[in-house]
Each structure stands twice: as C-alpha cells, then as structure tokens.
C-alpha cells in the first residue's frame, strides 16, 4: 500500500509504484537479491569441452556480456572483478553480472572524459 510503513521497527515506506523508500540517514549498506542463475560462464566453458557451442551461441553470449558491461559503465559503476565465474548464463544465453563485492562508483567519470578529449 502506498505510503504505509513496512513494519513498526523499520523506518521504511513504499511509494505508489511499490518502490521501497528508506527514511534513515544512517543507511550504509545495500543488498541486491537476484534470481538463482543456471550456471556461470566458467562452468559453461568447462562443460563444453566434449560438446561444442555454436558460433551463434558464442556471439549471443559475448554480445550480452558487452551490453551488461556497457550498462554498468553508463551508470558510472566499475565492477573491478570481471571474470568468467562472475557472468551468470542461462539456457537462452542471457547474461547477468554477479559478485559486486569490489564494485565502486566512478564519481569522477566526467573529469576523466574531459581530460581524454583535451
């Protein structure tokens, strides 16, 4: 329900779109909960030694990986731990990036672009 408190012991509400709003100045952590992936790219590469991925599979997975990285960078997030085990891949070749433990926000992104252009 819009504008109602989640529980008596939290200082959070939901807006009309069911977005959780935290009303606490001391909010230091954020936890991202994702659906369980079917496997990661490392497992996929190890499992295809006996069988083959088609060229279309490889192109689709690579394209989805690049789109995922592009999206992160467009939001000024640097992952800092990209490796095959941190790319979750399902049977439709959809890719999700996981393990954001080393991720950082690139607050000076505009300054870097300006320096490169000069």
Secondary structure, 3 states (H helix, E strand, C coil): CCCCECCCCCCEEECCCCCEEECCCCCCCCCCCCCCCCCEHHHHHHHCCCCCCCHHHHHHHHHHHHHHHHHHHHCCEECCCCCHHHEEECCCCCEEECCCCCCEECCCHHHHHHHHHC
